Amino acid sequence: MTSMTPPIIPMSAGKPVTRASARAATMKAIVKGAAGPGAEVREVPVPTCGPGELLLRVKRAGVCGTDLHIVEWDRWSQGRLKPPVTLGHEFVGEVIERGAGVTQFELGDRVSCESHIVCQHCVACRTGNAHVCPNTRILGVDVNGGFAEMVAVPAVNAWKAPANVPIEVAAVMEPLGNAVHTAFAGPLSGCNIAVTGCGPIGLFAIGVARAAGAARVFASDVSPYRLDLARRMNADAVIDVSKERFDERVHDLTDGQGLDGVLEMSGNPQAVRDGLAALRNGGRMSLLGLPKESYELDWNRLVIFKGVTLHGIIGRRMYETWYQMDHLLGSGRLDIRPAITHVMPMQEFEDAIALLRSGQAGKVVLVPWGEG
């Protein structure tokens, strides 16, 4: 991992650290304790709230496919993680302590968190592209995360959650931001859009595209369970690509015009090929899904001769995406609750992972110890 130069924190001379109250010295957390499969509940020290940081009491935390990769200790995890580390990069918490120099938050504020900690000094950061900072560290991956009773985060990564959204929705603003970033990477209003892959972020993207004014939103997958969730997210049509050809169905649905845009969430090579084939000339495909391996593509026929625009998507634009997401949620036009299928105690983390592995869940949200 490339070393990161910490951001310069404005300090108020003599400004005391603000704390809510005294508390225990240790807490419970889900920890990746050593190299190898698995994770476990441990008693760990309560984090220290340093300068420029917030200490949060975690209220809810979302489980992600990345957490599944870490638990299974796949090739990516082996090359990235340096245990021990507390897992969890999707969460919402209540501010219980402010470090020196933090003035923009008050005790008791409910905040969601941008999980990517960036250097603020590289070319990407200084040209408005911090979401692709090469020095990025990730909460719950490189830095202790939110599968715990408390977590310390840089104040610059905290975002006051919209007051009118349910706590479970506030917990998953980070992955919702992936969907917003993918959807807003190209035209939406008045467009025919397809979402290929109906995992949680794909489901969120259906809602985002509809809220942003897409004419029609189609969704494809091979899982009847996920296609049913796509219907609950009000997709205009769902396509079971295990039973019918995606491009033929899209041709019928659009009177032969094809798609204006594809939001590719699966990483499946055939989904990419099908999506490109169904695009009209001059359309766009925004790709968030990660293929397991490299694959061949007929670039001439599917991309170059059609004048297609391809967007590679990672993370959230910092912090343009957060404003867009905040406005959509705050307006009431975007409701992602149908995609949140399970709310479980954090100590049942293994059961949550099993649900993700089975494919019989949308977004799973965990409730930490002591929270109602």
C-alpha positions in Angstrom: 0.0 0.0 0.0 1.4 3.4 -1.0 2.0 5.6 2.1 -0.3 8.5 2.6 0.6 12.0 3.7 -2.0 13.0 6.3 -4.2 16.0 5.5 -3.3 19.4 7.1 -5.8 20.0 9.9 -6.6 23.6 10.8 -6.0 23.8 14.6 -7.6 26.2 16.9 -5.1 27.4 19.5 -5.9 25.9 22.9 -9.2 24.5 21.7 -10.1 21.5 23.9 -11.3 18.2 22.7 -15.1 17.9 23.1 -16.4 14.7 24.7 -19.9 13.5 25.4 -19.2 11.6 28.6 -16.9 9.1 30.2 -17.1 5.5 28.8 -15.5 2.1 29.0 -12.0 1.5 27.7 -12.9 -1.5 25.5 -15.7 -2.4 23.1 -16.9 -5.2 21.0 -16.0 -5.4 17.3 -16.0 -7.8 14.3 -12.3 -8.3 13.6 -10.3 -9.9 10.9 -7.7 -11.2 13.3 -5.3 -13.1 11.1 -4.6 -14.2 7.5 -7.0 -16.9 6.5 -10.8 -17.4 6.2 -13.1 -16.0 8.8 -13.7 -13.1 11.2 -14.6 -13.0 14.9 -16.1 -10.9 17.6 -13.4 -9.5 19.8 -13.1 -7.1 22.7 -10.8 -4.3 21.5 -9.7 -0.8 22.8 -12.1 2.1 22.1 -10.5 4.2 19.4 -8.7 7.4 20.3 -10.2 10.5 18.7 -7.2 12.4 17.3 -6.9 15.9 15.9 -9.3 16.4 13.0 -11.3 13.3 13.8 -14.7 12.4 15.1 -15.5 9.5 17.4 -18.9 7.9 16.5 -21.1 5.6 18.4 -22.2 3.3 15.5 -25.9 3.0 15.1 -26.2 0.8 12.0 -23.7 -0.8 9.5 -24.2 -2.3 6.1 -22.7 -5.6 5.0 -21.0 -5.5 1.5 -19.7 -8.0 -1.0 -16.2 -6.7 -0.1 -16.8 -8.1 3.5 -17.6 -11.4 1.9 -14.3 -11.4 0.0 -12.4 -10.5 3.2 -14.1 -13.3 5.2 -13.4 -15.8 2.5 -9.8 -14.5 2.2 -9.7 -14.4 -1.6 -6.7 -13.3 -3.7 -7.6 -9.6 -3.5 -7.9 -9.8 0.3 -4.6 -11.6 0.6 -2.9 -8.8 -1.3 -4.6 -5.9 0.4 -5.4 -6.5 4.1 -2.9 -6.5 6.9 -4.7 -8.0 9.9 -5.8 -7.4 12.5 -8.4 -4.9 11.3 -11.9 -4.1 12.4 -14.2 -4.6 9.4 -17.1 -2.5 8.1 -17.0 0.4 5.6 -20.7 1.2 5.4 -22.2 2.8 8.6 -23.9 5.6 10.3 -23.1 6.9 13.8 -23.7 9.5 16.4 -20.9 12.0 17.2 -19.8 11.4 20.8 -16.4 13.2 20.7 -14.7 15.8 18.5 -11.0 16.0 18.1 -9.0 19.2 18.2 -9.7 21.5 15.3 -13.1 20.1 14.4 -15.8 22.8 14.4 -18.3 21.7 11.7 -20.0 19.0 13.8 -21.8 18.9 17.1 -22.2 16.2 19.7 -25.2 14.1 18.8 -25.1 14.8 15.1 -26.0 11.7 13.0 -23.4 11.2 10.3 -22.7 8.7 7.5 -19.2 8.3 6.2 -17.2 8.4 3.0 -15.1 5.3 3.3 -12.2 6.4 1.2 -9.5 8.4 3.0 -7.5 10.3 0.4 -4.2 12.1 0.6 -5.5 15.5 -0.6 -2.1 16.3 -2.2 -1.8 14.1 -5.3 -2.7 15.2 -8.9 -6.0 13.4 -8.7 -7.0 15.0 -5.4 -6.0 18.5 -6.6 -7.8 18.3 -9.9 -11.3 17.3 -8.5 -10.7 13.5 -8.9 -10.1 12.5 -5.3 -12.2 9.4 -5.8 -9.3 7.9 -7.9 -6.5 9.0 -5.5 -3.7 6.5 -5.8 -3.0 6.8 -2.1 -6.5 5.9 -0.9 -7.0 4.0 2.3 -10.4 2.5 3.0 -12.2 2.2 6.4 -12.8 -1.4 7.3 -10.1 -2.5 4.9 -6.9 -0.6 5.5 -8.1 1.3 8.6 -10.4 0.1 11.5 -14.0 0.3 10.4 -17.6 0.4 11.7 -18.4 -3.2 12.6 -18.0 -2.1 16.2 -19.6 -0.2 19.0 -17.5 2.9 18.2 -15.3 4.1 15.3 -12.9 7.1 14.8 -13.1 8.7 11.4 -11.6 11.8 9.8 -14.1 14.7 10.2 -13.7 15.5 6.5 -15.1 12.0 5.7 -18.2 12.5 7.7 -21.5 13.6 6.2 -24.6 14.8 8.1 -27.3 12.3 7.1 -30.6 13.8 5.9 -32.8 14.1 8.9 -35.9 12.6 7.2 -34.4 9.3 6.1 -34.6 6.1 8.2 -31.5 5.1 10.1 -31.0 1.9 8.0 -30.9 4.1 4.8 -28.4 6.5 6.4 -26.2 3.4 7.1 -25.9 2.6 3.4 -25.3 6.0 1.9 -21.8 4.9 1.0 -22.9 2.1 -1.4 -25.8 4.2 -2.5 -23.2 6.7 -3.6 -21.8 4.0 -6.0 -25.2 3.8 -7.6 -25.5 7.6 -7.9 -22.0 8.0 -9.3 -22.7 5.3 -11.9 -26.1 6.6 -12.9 -25.0 10.3 -13.1 -21.9 9.5 -15.2 -24.1 10.1 -18.3 -27.5 11.4 -19.5 -30.5 10.1 -17.5 -33.5 12.4 -17.9 -35.9 11.2 -20.6 -33.6 8.2 -21.4 -34.2 4.5 -21.7 -31.7 3.0 -19.1 -30.9 -0.6 -18.3 -29.3 -1.9 -15.0 -27.5 -5.2 -15.6 -27.0 -7.0 -12.3 -29.5 -6.6 -9.5 -27.3 -6.9 -6.4 -27.8 -4.1 -3.8 -26.1 -1.4 -5.8 -27.9 -2.4 -8.9 -31.2 -2.2 -7.0 -30.3 1.2 -5.7 -29.4 2.3 -9.2 -32.9 1.5 -10.4 -34.3 3.9 -7.8 -31.7 6.6 -8.6 -32.4 6.5 -12.4 -36.2 6.7 -11.8 -35.8 9.5 -9.3 -33.6 11.4 -11.7 -36.1 11.3 -14.5 -35.3 8.3 -16.7 -38.1 7.6 -19.1 -37.9 3.9 -18.5 -35.6 1.7 -16.4 -35.1 -2.0 -17.2 -33.3 -4.5 -15.0 -31.6 -7.9 -15.8 -30.3 -10.7 -13.7 -30.4 -14.5 -13.6 -31.8 -14.7 -10.0 -35.6 -14.8 -9.6 -35.1 -13.5 -6.0 -33.2 -10.4 -7.3 -35.5 -9.8 -10.2 -38.4 -9.7 -7.7 -36.5 -7.1 -5.7 -36.0 -5.1 -9.0 -39.8 -5.2 -9.4 -40.2 -3.8 -5.8 -37.8 -1.0 -6.8 -40.3 -0.2 -9.6 -38.2 -1.3 -12.6 -40.4 -0.9 -15.7 -39.5 -4.3 -16.9 -37.2 -7.1 -15.7 -35.3 -9.5 -17.9 -34.3 -13.0 -16.8 -31.3 -13.5 -19.0 -31.2 -17.2 -18.2 -34.5 -17.5 -20.1 -34.5 -14.8 -22.8 -32.0 -12.8 -24.9 -31.3 -9.4 -23.4 -30.9 -7.6 -26.7 -34.0 -9.0 -28.3 -36.2 -8.1 -25.3 -34.7 -4.6 -25.2 -35.4 -4.2 -28.9 -39.1 -5.0 -28.3 -39.3 -2.8 -25.2 -37.8 0.2 -27.1 -39.6 -0.2 -30.4 -36.2 -1.1 -32.0 -34.5 2.1 -30.8 -32.2 0.5 -28.3 -30.9 1.8 -25.0 -29.6 5.3 -24.2 -27.5 4.0 -21.3 -26.5 0.8 -19.5 -25.5 0.8 -15.8 -23.4 -2.4 -15.6 -23.3 -3.7 -12.1 -22.6 -7.4 -12.5 -19.0 -7.7 -13.9 -20.3 -10.6 -16.0 -18.7 -10.6 -19.5 -21.9 -11.7 -21.2 -23.8 -8.9 -19.5 -21.3 -6.4 -20.8 -21.6 -7.8 -24.4 -25.4 -7.9 -24.2 -25.6 -4.4 -22.8 -23.3 -3.0 -25.6 -25.3 -4.9 -28.2 -28.5 -3.3 -26.9 -27.1 0.2 -26.8 -28.1 2.6 -29.6 -25.4 4.2 -31.6 -23.8 6.9 -29.5 -25.1 5.4 -26.2 -23.1 5.1 -23.0 -22.2 2.2 -20.7 -21.0 3.0 -17.1 -19.3 0.0 -15.5 -19.1 -0.6 -11.8 -19.2 -4.4 -11.7 -15.8 -6.1 -11.4 -15.1 -9.1 -13.7 -13.3 -12.0 -12.0 -11.0 -12.4 -15.0 -10.1 -10.6 -18.2 -12.2 -11.4 -21.2 -12.4 -10.8 -25.0 -14.7 -8.2 -26.5 -15.6 -7.4 -30.1 -14.4 -3.8 -29.8 -15.1 -2.9 -33.5 -18.7 -4.0 -33.6 -19.8 -3.2 -30.1 -17.9 -0.1 -29.2 -15.9 1.7 -31.9 -18.3 1.5 -34.9 -21.2 2.4 -32.6 -19.5 5.5 -31.1 -20.2 4.2 -27.6 -18.9 6.0 -24.5 -17.5 3.8 -21.7 -17.1 5.0 -18.1 -15.1 3.1 -15.5 -16.7 3.8 -12.1 -15.1 3.6 -8.7 -16.3 4.9 -5.4 -18.1 8.2 -5.2 -17.0 11.6 -6.5 -15.9 13.5 -3.4 -18.1 15.2 -2.7 -20.3 15.9 -5.7 -21.9 12.5 -5.5 -22.7 13.1 -1.8 -24.6 16.3 -2.6 -26.6 14.6 -5.3 -27.4 11.7 -3.0 -28.3 14.0 -0.2 -30.7 15.9 -2.4 -32.4 12.8 -3.8 -32.9 11.3 -0.3 -33.9 14.6 1.3 -36.5 15.3 -1.4 -38.3 12.0 -0.8 -38.1 11.1 -4.5 -35.6 8.3 -3.8 -36.7 5.4 -1.6 -34.2 2.4 -1.4 -35.9 0.6 1.5 -37.3 -2.2 -0.7 -33.7 -3.2 -1.4 -32.8 -3.4 2.4 -34.1 -6.9 3.1 -32.5 -7.9 6.4 -31.8 -6.0 9.6 -29.8 -8.2 12.1 -27.8 -7.9 15.3 -24.1 -7.4 14.6 -23.2 -10.5 16.6 -25.0 -12.5 13.9 -22.4 -11.4 11.4 -21.7 -14.9 10.2 -25.4 -15.4 9.4 -25.3 -12.2 7.4 -22.4 -13.4 5.4 -24.1 -16.7 4.7 -27.1 -14.7 3.4 -24.9 -12.8 1.0 -23.2 -16.0 -0.1 -26.6 -17.6 -0.8 -27.8 -14.8 -3.0 -31.1 -14.7 -0.9 -30.7 -11.1 0.3 -30.6 -7.6 -0.9 -28.8 -5.2 1.4 -28.2 -6.5 4.9 -27.9 -4.0 7.8 -26.4 -4.8 11.2 -27.4 -3.3 14.5 -24.4 -3.0 17.0 -24.4 -4.2 20.6 -26.7 -2.1 22.8 -28.6 -0.4 20.0 -32.3 -0.8 19.7 
